């Protein structure tokens, strides 16, 4: 039984103790994702949200015995409280329909012999509210950062896999010159 974990942000270049086999594959299912979650440390991170154009996700095989342990491992890596696991850790199993923000997941998983898939399912957040900020708001916010906060925010944007080529990313690159670079895995 193969269990996959989808990635598009820091999981790929900084998996920490996440129980995955070593390699991230770049042929994951198409996902709708954007830089729309403001983290406590000042970064703007990638989360699933309705977008005009989907991008190709990355994926890794998890070293987990079952779906419950895969979800638990991802929750711990993401620092999500146990009480929020059902809400903030997405999961799919053979026979389930594809989620709206990962439209071809079922076909992709079956084609790769994958029985279960997990992913981070945090909502967009800006200025303390669950809201989707505009690209202009994100660029203005990132441009206002200074010191260590700016460094951490810039590293996240630059380290996101190049194939996560979103509309907001293009706006950030144009305004701040924070172009993508391949992160060391």
Steps between C-alpha positions, in 0.01 A plus 500: 500500500670818381425826682609826339549845648446800272732798528533843344678707765737448791424128535701451181822679605462463877318173582667482844383183673217428255494124439555497124727307274785722384384623161236755399355432155398795284208334320229535764139586427398849396408720795355844557744674735615853572714714734212610725572388859674739736699301756589610850865546398406739220520265203230481239455129434334292233161348574225342295255763378294547185719646224465562130766248399614186681868406535670161523565388859783287629459178697691253710429149624432496873651250741170444676315179575155647444311819418452597865874493570575690177258775603647511850857527364407786267306678775802483731738632231266790429454587867124457477324429833354150528149644535533657150627190318172424323462861389861585402636170368343397174466134410380295205457124460426279200132529416468859627424779251773753426488812718406824321847657545677181384271418207680201347618339822302176469619426146859600582514281812350196332744546209792499745375206708437719803236394753498812722617862469550762772569872474504815711159665488549828686271787396613835361561760772594867495512754783366239741191414296413202281487701181670484161709812449556650156836479323541875560447453876758221508762697307444810714526293819819319390659828387436646848692228684847569638783309664459135596130495410579612146779243468274214610219616269735538203657157560156335497397664171833431330517140628152399386548252214531677163207304359269670752470788254198690628358840411594646839851360469546677168381826662739453794790426265427806286466737796768368738731301270456193723551248222474126554809299569534129545521423868738234622297193585 
